């Protein structure tokens, strides 16, 4: 069993808590967004994940899931709206506009389902 040590500061004793060593992970856009959301709106869950050493793993999983879901949703929406390579070859500006709209719609779904939930 680990023995807890304390440091005295003034009249108070503070436990010497050390987080387990973790390698620094590069979080993507969605991982960083979810981290900021947890920090602001779900402090208890954020602190629990942080103190247990699971925060980086959790955020990486959220980021990867969001990226995969974005690709799948975008492809499904492209098929439903007949946005294909043929349209890209014939009318590039329309294709770019439609792709931007589809990607934005897919991202909004992801934000509501994964990031801000």
C-alpha positions in Angstrom: 0.0 0.0 0.0 1.3 3.5 -0.9 2.0 5.8 2.0 0.7 9.3 1.5 3.2 12.0 2.4 2.3 15.6 3.2 3.9 19.0 2.9 3.3 21.7 5.4 2.5 25.2 4.2 1.7 27.5 6.9 -0.8 25.9 9.2 -2.0 23.4 6.6 -0.8 20.0 5.5 -1.2 19.3 1.8 -0.9 15.8 0.4 1.9 15.3 -2.1 -0.2 14.1 -5.1 1.7 13.1 -8.3 -0.1 12.3 -11.5 1.2 9.2 -13.4 3.6 10.0 -16.2 1.9 10.2 -19.6 3.3 10.8 -23.0 2.1 14.0 -24.6 -0.5 13.4 -27.2 -1.4 15.7 -30.0 -5.1 16.2 -29.8 -7.1 17.2 -32.9 -9.8 19.8 -33.2 -12.6 17.8 -31.7 -10.5 16.5 -28.8 -9.5 20.0 -27.9 -13.1 21.2 -28.2 -14.4 18.4 -26.0 -11.7 19.1 -23.4 -12.7 22.8 -23.2 -16.4 21.7 -22.9 -15.6 19.3 -20.0 -13.4 21.8 -18.2 -16.2 24.4 -18.4 -19.4 22.4 -18.0 -18.5 19.1 -16.4 -15.7 19.8 -13.9 -16.2 16.7 -11.9 -15.9 14.4 -14.9 -12.9 16.3 -16.2 -11.1 16.1 -12.8 -12.0 12.4 -12.4 -10.5 11.6 -15.8 -7.5 13.8 -15.2 -6.7 12.4 -11.8 -7.1 8.8 -12.9 -4.8 9.4 -15.9 -7.4 8.6 -18.4 -8.1 12.1 -19.8 -5.7 11.9 -22.8 -6.9 8.4 -23.8 -10.5 9.6 -23.5 -9.9 12.7 -25.6 -8.0 10.9 -28.2 -10.8 8.4 -28.6 -13.4 11.2 -28.9 -11.2 12.9 -31.5 -10.8 9.7 -33.6 -14.4 8.8 -33.3 -15.4 12.3 -34.5 -13.1 12.3 -37.4 -14.3 8.9 -38.5 -17.9 9.9 -38.1 -17.3 13.1 -40.1 -15.9 11.1 -43.0 -18.8 8.6 -43.0 -21.5 11.3 -42.7 -20.0 13.4 -45.5 -19.8 10.3 -47.8 -23.5 9.4 -47.0 -24.6 13.0 -47.6 -22.7 13.1 -50.9 -24.5 10.0 -52.1 -27.9 11.3 -51.1 -27.4 14.6 -52.8 -25.6 13.3 -56.0 -22.4 15.2 -55.3 -19.9 13.2 -57.2 -16.8 13.4 -59.3 -18.9 14.0 -62.4 -20.3 17.2 -60.9 -16.8 18.2 -59.8 -15.6 17.9 -63.4 -18.5 19.8 -64.9 -19.2 22.6 -62.3 -16.4 23.0 -59.8 -17.9 26.0 -58.0 -21.2 24.3 -57.4 -19.4 21.2 -56.2 -17.3 23.2 -53.8 -20.4 25.0 -52.4 -22.3 21.8 -51.9 -19.2 20.1 -50.3 -18.9 23.0 -47.9 -22.5 22.8 -47.0 -22.5 19.0 -46.5 -19.3 19.1 -44.4 -20.7 21.8 -42.2 -24.0 19.9 -41.7 -22.0 16.7 -40.8 -19.8 18.7 -38.4 -22.9 20.2 -36.7 -24.2 16.7 -36.1 -20.9 15.6 -34.6 -20.8 18.6 -32.4 -24.3 17.9 -31.0 -23.8 14.1 -30.6 -20.2 13.8 -29.4 -18.5 17.0 -28.4 -21.2 19.0 -26.5 -23.0 16.1 -25.0 
